[in-house]
């Protein structure tokens, strides 16, 4: 993609890869927030459609964090949404994370604190590829994240996963995916 910005260090950005014939994967890490905000504005995320206001990148928490989206609505508890970009798929299963991520586990702890304080905490997996049927923690890559996700879900954090249609002309969140957390090995 041509940014059109001559002052940018690298004028072009890498948007898509094709890891196997016919499977396009969106790799722009800045895109998931935009995609989710678009889905929220169009009321396509059922669990979150009762919120009227969306604020991106709000500081919060005990561990000096910044939430991807803070949703507010009259008569609704504040809803903190942490978005995770998912690009790894093995045998039709989307896996997160694709590398060890202590930061991702920190975000889950922060969401647990939100829930304990009466708010809503949502981990939203944005799967930028069309070949996934479900999302699971990548226990074989980061077992600590898998434990943290299971703990967060047991303590009231909600998990939502959305799959994308990926094409050269754009990426759109269209598919609802199940989040599955089998017993950790």
LOVEXLO-52600 format. One line per field, with one value per atom (N, C-alpha, C): residue number from 1; residue in one letter; atom name; x, y, z. Coordinates in Angstrom, 3 decimals. Example, Ala and Ser with C-alpha at 12.3 -4.5 7.8 and 13.67 -1.06 7.14 Angstrom:
k (1|1|1|2|2|2)
r (A|A|A|S|S|S)
a (N|CA|C|N|CA|C)
px (13.190|12.300|13.200|12.850|13.670|12.900)
py (-5.690|-4.500|-3.300|-2.250|-1.060|0.030)
pz (7.800|7.800|7.800|7.080|7.140|7.870)
//
This chain:
k (1|1|1|2|2|2|3|3|3|4|4|4|5|5|5|6|6|6|7|7|7|8|8|8|9|9|9|10|10|10|11|11|11|12|12|12|13|13|13|14|14|14|15|15|15|16|16|16|17|17|17|18|18|18|19|19|19|20|20|20|21|21|21|22|22|22|23|23|23|24|24|24|25|25|25|26|26|26|27|27|27|28|28|28|29|29|29|30|30|30|31|31|31|32|32|32|33|33|33|34|34|34|35|35|35|36|36|36|37|37|37|38|38|38|39|39|39|40|40|40|41|41|41|42|42|42|43|43|43|44|44|44|45|45|45|46|46|46|47|47|47|48|48|48|49|49|49|50|50|50|51|51|51|52|52|52|53|53|53|54|54|54|55|55|55|56|56|56|57|57|57|58|58|58|59|59|59|60|60|60|61|61|61|62|62|62|63|63|63|64|64|64|65|65|65|66|66|66|67|67|67|68|68|68|69|69|69|70|70|70|71|71|71|72|72|72|73|73|73|74|74|74|75|75|75|76|76|76|77|77|77|78|78|78|79|79|79|80|80|80|81|81|81|82|82|82|83|83|83|84|84|84|85|85|85|86|86|86|87|87|87|88|88|88|89|89|89|90|90|90|91|91|91|92|92|92|93|93|93|94|94|94|95|95|95|96|96|96|97|97|97|98|98|98|99|99|99|100|100|100|101|101|101|102|102|102|103|103|103|104|104|104|105|105|105|106|106|106|107|107|107|108|108|108|109|109|109|110|110|110|111|111|111|112|112|112|113|113|113|114|114|114|115|115|115|116|116|116|117|117|117|118|118|118|119|119|119|120|120|120|121|121|121|122|122|122|123|123|123|124|124|124|125|125|125|126|126|126|127|127|127|128|128|128|129|129|129|130|130|130|131|131|131|132|132|132|133|133|133|134|134|134|135|135|135|136|136|136|137|137|137|138|138|138|139|139|139|140|140|140|141|141|141|142|142|142|143|143|143|144|144|144|145|145|145|146|146|146|147|147|147|148|148|148|149|149|149|150|150|150|151|151|151|152|152|152|153|153|153|154|154|154|155|155|155|156|156|156|157|157|157|158|158|158|159|159|159|160|160|160|161|161|161|162|162|162|163|163|163|164|164|164|165|165|165|166|166|166|167|167|167|168|168|168|169|169|169|170|170|170|171|171|171|172|172|172|173|173|173|174|174|174|175|175|175|176|176|176|177|177|177|178|178|178|179|179|179|180|180|180|181|181|181|182|182|182|183|183|183|184|184|184|185|185|185)
r (X|X|X|X|X|X|X|X|X|X|X|X|X|X|X|X|X|X|X|X|X|X|X|X|X|X|X|X|X|X|X|X|X|X|X|X|X|X|X|X|X|X|X|X|X|X|X|X|X|X|X|X|X|X|X|X|X|X|X|X|X|X|X|X|X|X|X|X|X|X|X|X|X|X|X|X|X|X|X|X|X|X|X|X|X|X|X|X|X|X|X|X|X|X|X|X|X|X|X|X|X|X|X|X|X|X|X|X|X|X|X|X|X|X|X|X|X|X|X|X|X|X|X|X|X|X|X|X|X|X|X|X|X|X|X|X|X|X|X|X|X|X|X|X|X|X|X|X|X|X|X|X|X|X|X|X|X|X|X|X|X|X|X|X|X|X|X|X|X|X|X|X|X|X|X|X|X|X|X|X|X|X|X|X|X|X|X|X|X|X|X|X|X|X|X|X|X|X|X|X|X|X|X|X|X|X|X|X|X|X|X|X|X|X|X|X|X|X|X|X|X|X|X|X|X|X|X|X|X|X|X|X|X|X|X|X|X|X|X|X|X|X|X|X|X|X|X|X|X|X|X|X|X|X|X|X|X|X|X|X|X|X|X|X|X|X|X|X|X|X|X|X|X|X|X|X|X|X|X|X|X|X|X|X|X|X|X|X|X|X|X|X|X|X|X|X|X|X|X|X|X|X|X|X|X|X|X|X|X|X|X|X|X|X|X|X|X|X|X|X|X|X|X|X|X|X|X|X|X|X|X|X|X|X|X|X|X|X|X|X|X|X|X|X|X|X|X|X|X|X|X|X|X|X|X|X|X|X|X|X|X|X|X|X|X|X|X|X|X|X|X|X|X|X|X|X|X|X|X|X|X|X|X|X|X|X|X|X|X|X|X|X|X|X|X|X|X|X|X|X|X|X|X|X|X|X|X|X|X|X|X|X|X|X|X|X|X|X|X|X|X|X|X|X|X|X|X|X|X|X|X|X|X|X|X|X|X|X|X|X|X|X|X|X|X|X|X|X|X|X|X|X|X|X|X|X|X|X|X|X|X|X|X|X|X|X|X|X|X|X|X|X|X|X|X|X|X|X|X|X|X|X|X|X|X|X|X|X|X|X|X|X|X|X|X|X|X|X|X|X|X|X|X|X|X|X|X|X|X|X|X|X|X|X|X|X|X|X|X|X|X|X|X|X|X|X|X|X|X|X|X|X|X|X|X|X|X|X|X|X|X|X|X|X|X|X|X|X|X|X|X|X|X|X|X)
a (N|CA|C|N|CA|C|N|CA|C|N|CA|C|N|CA|C|N|CA|C|N|CA|C|N|CA|C|N|CA|C|N|CA|C|N|CA|C|N|CA|C|N|CA|C|N|CA|C|N|CA|C|N|CA|C|N|CA|C|N|CA|C|N|CA|C|N|CA|C|N|CA|C|N|CA|C|N|CA|C|N|CA|C|N|CA|C|N|CA|C|N|CA|C|N|CA|C|N|CA|C|N|CA|C|N|CA|C|N|CA|C|N|CA|C|N|CA|C|N|CA|C|N|CA|C|N|CA|C|N|CA|C|N|CA|C|N|CA|C|N|CA|C|N|CA|C|N|CA|C|N|CA|C|N|CA|C|N|CA|C|N|CA|C|N|CA|C|N|CA|C|N|CA|C|N|CA|C|N|CA|C|N|CA|C|N|CA|C|N|CA|C|N|CA|C|N|CA|C|N|CA|C|N|CA|C|N|CA|C|N|CA|C|N|CA|C|N|CA|C|N|CA|C|N|CA|C|N|CA|C|N|CA|C|N|CA|C|N|CA|C|N|CA|C|N|CA|C|N|CA|C|N|CA|C|N|CA|C|N|CA|C|N|CA|C|N|CA|C|N|CA|C|N|CA|C|N|CA|C|N|CA|C|N|CA|C|N|CA|C|N|CA|C|N|CA|C|N|CA|C|N|CA|C|N|CA|C|N|CA|C|N|CA|C|N|CA|C|N|CA|C|N|CA|C|N|CA|C|N|CA|C|N|CA|C|N|CA|C|N|CA|C|N|CA|C|N|CA|C|N|CA|C|N|CA|C|N|CA|C|N|CA|C|N|CA|C|N|CA|C|N|CA|C|N|CA|C|N|CA|C|N|CA|C|N|CA|C|N|CA|C|N|CA|C|N|CA|C|N|CA|C|N|CA|C|N|CA|C|N|CA|C|N|CA|C|N|CA|C|N|CA|C|N|CA|C|N|CA|C|N|CA|C|N|CA|C|N|CA|C|N|CA|C|N|CA|C|N|CA|C|N|CA|C|N|CA|C|N|CA|C|N|CA|C|N|CA|C|N|CA|C|N|CA|C|N|CA|C|N|CA|C|N|CA|C|N|CA|C|N|CA|C|N|CA|C|N|CA|C|N|CA|C|N|CA|C|N|CA|C|N|CA|C|N|CA|C|N|CA|C|N|CA|C|N|CA|C|N|CA|C|N|CA|C|N|CA|C|N|CA|C|N|CA|C|N|CA|C|N|CA|C|N|CA|C|N|CA|C|N|CA|C|N|CA|C|N|CA|C|N|CA|C|N|CA|C|N|CA|C|N|CA|C|N|CA|C|N|CA|C|N|CA|C|N|CA|C|N|CA|C|N|CA|C|N|CA|C|N|CA|C|N|CA|C|N|CA|C|N|CA|C|N|CA|C|N|CA|C|N|CA|C|N|CA|C|N|CA|C|N|CA|C|N|CA|C)
px (0.851|0.000|0.892|0.594|1.321|0.692|1.459|0.936|0.691|1.365|1.233|1.966|2.718|3.428|4.918|5.432|6.849|7.789|7.259|8.087|8.193|7.397|7.442|8.742|9.314|10.575|10.462|9.386|9.108|7.759|7.771|6.562|5.477|5.888|4.931|4.751|3.522|3.222|2.797|3.133|2.801|1.459|0.487|-0.868|-1.287|-0.903|-1.380|-0.245|-0.423|0.444|-0.463|0.093|-0.632|0.215|0.030|0.882|0.639|-0.531|-0.840|-1.793|-1.806|-2.623|-4.081|-4.543|-5.931|-6.256|-5.277|-5.521|-4.771|-5.518|-4.931|-5.046|-3.982|-3.933|-3.575|-4.406|-4.117|-3.096|-1.990|-0.924|-0.680|-1.491|-1.367|-1.868|-0.962|-1.331|-2.138|-2.168|-2.989|-4.432|-4.698|-6.030|-7.081|-6.761|-7.808|-8.641|-8.030|-8.799|-9.789|-9.349|-10.228|-11.369|-11.043|-12.065|-13.105|-12.651|-13.572|-14.428|-13.833|-14.633|-15.700|-15.348|-16.311|-17.451|-17.113|-18.126|-19.024|-18.444|-19.238|-20.190|-19.689|-20.525|-21.704|-21.481|-22.541|-23.354|-23.119|-23.858|-23.777|-22.578|-22.393|-21.812|-21.483|-20.977|-22.105|-22.890|-24.123|-23.926|-22.895|-22.665|-22.387|-21.964|-21.532|-22.380|-23.523|-24.299|-25.059|-25.117|-25.852|-25.001|-23.813|-22.941|-22.962|-23.021|-23.155|-21.842|-20.877|-19.631|-18.427|-17.475|-16.245|-15.068|-14.186|-12.969|-11.767|-10.913|-9.724|-8.572|-7.714|-6.433|-6.570|-7.346|-7.566|-6.678|-5.956|-5.112|-5.997|-5.583|-6.334|-5.488|-6.012|-5.476|-4.402|-4.116|-3.112|-1.694|-1.573|-0.251|0.113|-0.456|-0.130|-0.392|-1.623|-2.002|-2.774|-3.028|-3.850|-4.801|-6.101|-7.088|-7.312|-7.526|-7.755|-9.019|-10.120|-11.380|-12.102|-12.593|-13.456|-14.838|-15.804|-17.177|-18.003|-18.815|-19.708|-21.107|-22.088|-23.480|-24.349|-25.365|-26.283|-26.881|-26.730|-27.288|-26.498|-25.321|-24.481|-23.160|-22.587|-21.259|-20.218|-19.206|-18.122|-17.569|-17.247|-16.771|-15.387|-14.403|-13.022|-12.766|-12.386|-12.196|-10.732|-10.114|-8.728|-8.787|-8.187|-8.231|-6.911|-7.018|-5.833|-5.905|-4.858|-4.748|-4.278|-5.031|-4.707|-4.440|-3.240|-2.881|-2.408|-2.217|-1.738|-2.917|-2.945|-3.965|-3.267|-3.616|-3.122|-4.322|-4.461|-5.556|-6.928|-7.134|-8.417|-8.673|-7.676|-7.824|-6.925|-7.542|-6.778|-6.169|-4.894|-4.157|-3.568|-3.679|-3.078|-2.444|-1.249|-0.405|0.478|1.139|2.044|3.495|3.700|5.004|4.717|5.673|5.467|5.149|4.109|3.655|3.249|4.199|3.883|2.944|3.032|2.159|0.700|0.456|-0.913|-1.488|-0.676|-1.131|-1.421|-0.616|-0.863|-2.224|-2.564|-3.858|-5.014|-4.855|-5.898|-6.057|-4.935|-5.014|-5.740|-5.436|-6.093|-7.600|-7.998|-9.426|-10.098|-9.389|-9.937|-10.195|-9.291|-9.475|-10.686|-10.892|-12.065|-13.340|-13.399|-14.587|-14.795|-13.724|-13.822|-14.359|-14.109|-14.586|-15.969|-16.643|-18.002|-18.140|-17.038|-17.105|-17.138|-17.134|-17.051|-15.669|-15.127|-13.849|-14.034|-13.607|-13.781|-12.455|-12.056|-10.921|-11.531|-11.156|-11.742|-10.644|-10.775|-9.811|-10.262|-9.418|-9.676|-8.838|-9.491|-8.795|-8.782|-7.613|-7.485|-7.162|-7.935|-7.821|-9.103|-9.446|-10.746|-10.796|-9.683|-9.634|-9.664|-10.233|-10.318|-11.765|-11.986|-13.319|-13.521|-12.423|-12.492|-11.164|-11.144|-9.929|-9.618|-8.331|-7.857|-6.570|-6.253|-4.938|-3.861|-2.739|-1.614|-0.756|-1.271|-0.581|0.809|1.008|2.322|3.344|2.882|3.778|3.969|2.858|2.914|1.938|2.361|1.461|1.002|1.821|1.420|0.247|0.241|-0.901|-2.160|-2.036|-3.181|-3.760|-2.893|-3.348|-4.025|-3.430|-3.997|-5.360|-5.518|-6.811|-7.871|-7.552|-8.519|-8.915|-7.930|-8.189|-9.089|-8.800|-9.599|-11.048|-11.229|-12.586|-13.342|-12.643|-13.267|-13.674|-13.036|-13.290|-14.090|-14.859|-15.820|-15.424|-14.200|-13.814|-14.505|-15.043|-15.750|-14.795|-15.003|-14.190|-15.094|-14.682|-15.394|-14.352|-14.711|-13.798|-14.545|-13.921|-14.499|-13.500|-13.985|-13.148|-13.391|-12.399|-12.454|-12.531|-13.140|-13.021|-11.830|-10.842|-9.618|-9.491|-9.363|-9.246|-8.324|-7.783|-6.906|-7.566|-8.894|-9.577|-9.998|-9.724|-10.051|-10.263|-10.360|-10.583|-11.838|-12.740|-13.984|-14.262|-14.606|-14.995|-16.407|-16.556|-17.854|-18.319|-17.406|-17.739|-17.564|-18.519|-18.406|-17.703|-16.656|-15.922|-16.075|-16.048|-16.123|-14.726|-14.671|-13.426|-13.479|-12.493|-12.470|-11.210|-11.406|-10.266|-10.305|-9.796|-9.781|-8.858|-9.001|-8.110|-6.672|-5.904|-4.515|-3.713|-2.850|-2.048|-1.081)
py (-1.172|0.000|1.228|2.153|3.415|4.378|4.780|5.683|7.081|7.416|8.761|9.809|9.366|10.284|10.241|11.265|11.258|11.416|11.871|12.053|10.790|9.783|8.542|7.805|7.143|6.435|5.421|4.628|3.678|4.079|4.495|5.017|3.958|2.703|1.633|0.776|0.255|-0.636|-1.993|-3.036|-4.402|-4.751|-5.113|-5.338|-6.809|-7.571|-8.944|-9.908|-11.146|-12.240|-13.380|-14.268|-15.446|-16.669|-17.194|-18.295|-19.610|-19.753|-20.915|-20.432|-21.102|-20.630|-20.372|-19.163|-18.790|-18.337|-18.320|-17.871|-16.559|-15.464|-14.163|-13.887|-13.306|-12.990|-11.518|-10.800|-9.399|-9.302|-8.610|-8.540|-7.135|-6.179|-4.817|-4.820|-4.665|-4.742|-3.538|-2.474|-1.326|-1.468|-2.417|-2.570|-3.162|-4.104|-4.692|-3.673|-2.666|-1.650|-0.951|-0.633|0.011|-0.923|-2.195|-3.177|-3.351|-3.439|-3.632|-2.382|-1.204|0.021|0.106|-0.319|-0.346|-1.331|-2.511|-3.508|-3.002|-2.305|-1.747|-0.674|0.206|1.283|0.739|-0.401|-1.030|-2.039|-2.069|-2.934|-4.412|-4.829|-6.228|-7.092|-6.506|-7.283|-7.312|-8.355|-8.451|-8.107|-8.658|-8.453|-7.002|-6.226|-4.849|-3.795|-4.172|-3.227|-2.193|-2.335|-1.375|-0.206|-0.068|1.040|2.125|3.370|4.508|5.200|5.103|5.858|4.921|5.180|4.396|5.360|5.088|5.887|4.962|5.217|4.370|4.809|3.838|4.100|4.920|4.409|5.090|4.455|5.288|4.780|4.283|3.169|2.591|1.561|1.039|-0.161|0.029|-1.082|-1.144|-1.272|-1.706|-1.989|-1.006|0.214|1.280|0.841|0.469|-0.035|1.003|0.642|1.446|0.467|0.681|-0.219|0.161|-0.831|-0.543|0.285|-0.150|0.585|0.608|1.778|1.923|2.283|1.406|1.628|2.127|3.139|3.655|3.788|3.648|3.775|4.018|4.778|5.133|3.865|3.751|2.605|1.320|1.399|0.219|0.402|-0.696|-0.563|-0.263|0.502|0.741|-0.598|-0.680|-1.923|-1.699|-2.418|-2.325|-3.462|-3.105|-4.093|-4.116|-5.260|-5.477|-6.309|-5.786|-6.446|-7.162|-8.413|-9.193|-9.591|-9.275|-9.607|-11.057|-11.870|-13.287|-13.590|-14.084|-14.434|-15.876|-16.571|-17.946|-18.914|-19.803|-20.846|-22.164|-23.189|-24.546|-25.486|-26.207|-27.176|-26.545|-25.350|-24.678|-24.036|-24.036|-23.447|-22.215|-21.066|-19.835|-19.905|-19.537|-19.639|-18.287|-17.971|-16.740|-17.075|-16.547|-15.705|-16.545|-15.867|-16.585|-16.507|-15.889|-15.825|-15.582|-15.856|-15.607|-14.128|-13.853|-12.476|-12.202|-11.734|-11.358|-10.150|-9.309|-8.129|-8.550|-9.559|-10.037|-10.614|-11.309|-11.839|-10.697|-9.657|-8.469|-7.867|-7.793|-7.233|-8.049|-9.357|-10.195|-9.903|-9.724|-9.383|-8.054|-7.099|-5.789|-5.922|-6.743|-6.945|-7.615|-8.528|-9.155|-8.117|-7.158|-6.095|-5.237|-4.979|-4.215|-4.941|-6.236|-7.028|-7.061|-7.240|-7.267|-5.950|-4.857|-3.541|-3.190|-4.132|-3.885|-3.512|-3.432|-3.126|-4.403|-4.219|-5.367|-5.396|-6.575|-6.777|-7.761|-7.375|-8.226|-8.370|-9.601|-9.875|-10.213|-9.470|-9.652|-10.077|-11.277|-11.821|-11.458|-10.723|-10.300|-11.184|-12.136|-13.122|-12.621|-12.139|-11.543|-12.587|-13.635|-14.645|-15.464|-16.024|-16.668|-18.167|-18.774|-20.228|-20.783|-20.028|-20.486|-20.770|-21.863|-22.219|-21.847|-21.684|-21.338|-20.722|-20.184|-19.587|-20.311|-20.608|-21.243|-20.574|-20.713|-20.238|-21.155|-20.564|-21.330|-21.837|-22.850|-23.381|-23.904|-24.427|-24.959|-23.847|-22.623|-21.483|-20.696|-20.399|-19.617|-20.196|-21.225|-21.856|-20.904|-19.909|-18.952|-18.097|-17.740|-16.989|-17.861|-19.113|-20.023|-20.090|-20.193|-20.215|-18.895|-17.793|-16.473|-16.289|-16.765|-16.650|-17.469|-18.683|-19.522|-18.891|-18.364|-17.719|-16.498|-15.696|-14.501|-14.871|-15.875|-16.294|-16.834|-17.562|-18.073|-16.939|-15.781|-14.649|-13.538|-13.894|-12.961|-12.188|-12.331|-11.673|-12.416|-11.667|-12.254|-12.375|-13.385|-13.569|-13.575|-12.810|-12.722|-12.909|-13.621|-13.792|-13.520|-12.708|-12.353|-12.680|-13.352|-13.704|-12.736|-12.595|-11.601|-12.216|-11.467|-11.692|-10.837|-11.453|-10.752|-10.804|-9.643|-9.544|-8.376|-8.348|-7.235|-5.862|-5.818|-4.524|-4.169|-5.032|-4.678|-5.880|-5.586|-6.588|-6.181|-7.140|-6.874|-7.996|-7.638|-8.654|-9.114|-10.413|-10.935|-12.162|-12.937|-14.257|-14.299|-14.906|-15.125|-16.460|-16.468|-17.691|-18.006|-19.274|-19.687|-19.623|-19.219|-19.263|-20.532|-21.405|-22.715|-22.779|-23.150|-23.305|-24.705|-25.685|-27.035|-27.079|-28.134|-28.271|-28.171|-27.396|-27.185|-28.468|-28.772|-30.000|-29.989)
pz (0.000|0.000|0.000|-0.859|-0.916|0.083|1.075|2.102|1.552|0.458|-0.093|0.728|1.716|2.603|2.273|1.579|1.212|2.413|3.556|4.748|5.599|5.279|6.023|5.717|6.727|6.537|5.405|5.436|4.361|3.766|2.541|1.903|1.735|1.527|1.282|2.528|2.701|3.817|3.298|4.046|3.668|4.301|3.505|3.971|3.998|2.973|2.821|2.505|2.942|2.513|2.054|1.247|0.791|1.158|2.401|2.866|2.137|1.551|0.714|-0.373|-1.483|-2.607|-2.217|-2.515|-2.269|-0.864|0.050|1.424|1.645|1.644|1.930|3.416|3.978|5.402|5.551|6.303|6.597|7.704|7.444|8.448|8.978|8.586|9.098|10.540|11.501|12.915|13.385|12.609|12.956|12.512|11.664|11.084|12.030|12.920|13.759|14.536|15.093|15.828|14.905|13.699|12.721|12.342|12.092|11.720|12.821|14.059|15.177|15.368|15.269|15.403|14.307|13.109|12.007|12.322|12.814|13.162|14.296|15.262|16.354|15.840|14.985|14.437|13.647|12.992|12.200|13.018|14.338|15.267|14.892|14.418|14.020|15.129|16.276|17.410|18.440|18.402|19.178|20.652|21.268|22.704|23.059|22.080|22.370|21.673|21.149|20.347|21.167|22.485|23.308|23.790|23.258|23.648|22.580|23.044|22.130|21.797|22.686|22.510|22.555|21.674|21.595|21.706|22.674|22.830|22.680|21.707|21.541|22.443|22.760|23.431|24.721|25.672|26.945|28.007|28.749|29.837|30.972|31.592|32.692|33.406|34.494|35.109|36.141|36.777|37.836|37.300|36.043|35.483|34.368|34.460|33.506|32.060|31.812|30.499|29.697|28.468|27.567|26.882|27.089|26.507|25.046|24.203|22.792|22.591|23.225|23.097|24.437|24.803|25.972|25.452|25.744|25.298|26.476|26.223|27.250|26.668|27.537|27.125|28.331|28.139|29.223|29.843|31.169|31.879|31.724|31.129|30.887|31.649|32.148|32.767|31.682|32.036|31.078|30.614|29.334|28.745|28.140|28.649|28.203|27.216|25.996|24.940|24.521|24.713|24.275|23.004|21.931|20.633|20.381|19.969|19.627|18.161|17.424|16.011|15.883|15.147|15.009|13.539|13.272|11.893|11.750|12.864|12.829|12.815|11.828|11.750|11.461|12.244|12.025|11.983|10.911|10.748|11.008|10.512|10.646|11.996|12.868|14.199|14.298|14.574|14.789|16.179|16.264|17.525|17.913|19.202|19.727|21.058|21.306|20.467|19.549|18.618|17.706|18.184|19.348|20.021|21.502|22.357|23.785|23.976|24.787|24.960|26.403|27.194|28.573|28.589|27.590|27.493|27.304|26.486|26.275|27.571|28.347|29.636|30.604|30.568|31.398|31.075|29.793|29.391|29.977|30.042|30.636|32.129|32.823|34.255|34.441|33.594|33.687|33.462|32.488|32.247|33.449|34.100|35.308|36.391|36.544|37.541|37.202|35.923|35.482|35.900|35.623|35.950|37.468|38.223|39.683|40.225|39.498|39.917|39.399|38.729|38.267|36.804|36.088|34.660|33.837|32.539|31.620|30.999|30.879|30.213|29.077|27.882|26.704|25.981|25.740|24.865|23.505|22.487|21.161|20.194|19.686|18.739|17.329|16.630|15.251|14.343|13.685|12.868|11.424|10.993|9.668|8.601|8.577|7.525|7.515|6.357|6.217|6.522|6.854|6.947|8.369|9.296|10.682|11.053|11.771|12.240|13.703|14.445|15.862|16.284|17.505|18.076|19.375|19.554|20.777|21.241|22.522|22.957|22.393|22.008|21.455|22.612|23.292|24.476|24.163|22.967|22.601|22.348|22.176|21.960|23.250|23.946|25.177|26.197|26.921|27.889|28.994|29.325|30.361|29.889|28.613|28.092|28.143|27.775|27.844|29.249|30.242|31.640|31.999|31.574|31.879|31.222|29.993|29.316|30.052|30.387|31.098|32.433|33.146|34.439|34.255|33.250|32.995|32.662|31.832|31.462|32.677|33.540|34.769|35.703|35.553|36.431|35.753|34.731|34.170|32.938|32.489|31.237|30.099|29.163|28.021|26.840|26.024|24.824|23.595|22.590|21.323|20.232|19.173|18.046|16.745|15.901|14.611|13.507|12.481|11.341|10.199|9.357|8.293|6.903|6.024|4.585|4.183|3.586|3.208|1.697|1.097|-0.356|-0.690|-1.897|-2.275|-2.144|-2.238|-2.144|-0.726|0.267|1.637|2.535|3.817|4.853|5.614|5.831|6.538|7.519|8.748|9.726|9.393|9.142|8.709|9.461|10.022|10.549|12.053|12.722|14.156|14.369|15.188|15.501|16.984|17.300|18.695|19.314|20.580|21.344|22.189|21.983|22.649|23.509|24.772|25.678|26.291|25.553|26.119|27.333|28.126|29.268|28.813|29.555|29.173|29.373|28.391|28.476|29.661)
//
